[in-house]
Amino acid sequence: MAPVEVTRCLCRGIVFEQLLPLARAGGWELDELMRRTGCGAGCGLCRPYLRRMLATGETVFRELLWEETP
């Protein structure tokens, strides 16, 4: 089985490597990133990756991340 590698928002097709510099330059948090790019606002599967990207600067993920449920 091939290893998992998540690198983009599937709904918008935008790679995280392109999103990170935009978010950092604009000082965006997740809500603003979603509003400006649409990433994370579709199916939502990329939201946990976007959160981690904003927190750590990672743009390639080799594990599956899930939304935390309250």
N, C-alpha and C positions, 0 to 999 in steps of 0.2 A: 504494500500500500504506500502511495506517495505521501510525503509529509504535508501537513496543512501549511499554507502560507497566505495570510490575509494582508493585502496591500492597498485595498481601495474600497470606496463606497460602491456597492454594486448597482444601486438605483441610478446614481449619477455618473458612474464610471470614472470618477476622479480619484487618482491615486493619493494616498496620504502624504507622500513625499512632496506633492504640489500644495497640499492644504496647510502643512505645518508652517512654511514661511509666511503664508498669507495671515494665518492666525497669530503668529508671533509679531509680525509687523503691525497688525491692527490691534493687538492686545485683546483678541477675541477669546471669550470663553465658549463653552459648548453651544449655548443658546444663540449667540451671535454668529458663530460658525454655521449653524444650521440655517439661520435666517438668510445669511448672505450667499451661501453656496447650495442650499437644499440638501446637503449631505447630512444624514442622520434623521431627516424629516420624512423620508419615504417609509420603507419597511422597518427601519430602526435597528436592523441587525448590526450596523457599523457603529452605533452609539457607544458601546463599551470600548471599542477600539479608538474612537475619537477622544473619549475621555482620557484613556491612557496615553495617547499621543500627545495631548495637551499637557499632561502632567509630567511625562518622562522624555518626550522628544522622539520616541520610537515611531517608526513608520512601516516596519515590517513585523508581523506577528506570526509566530509559529505555534500558537495554541488557540483554542477556541475560547472566546470570552462571552459571557452572558450578562444581560442586564440584571442588576440586583432588584429583587422584588421586596417591596416594603413589608 
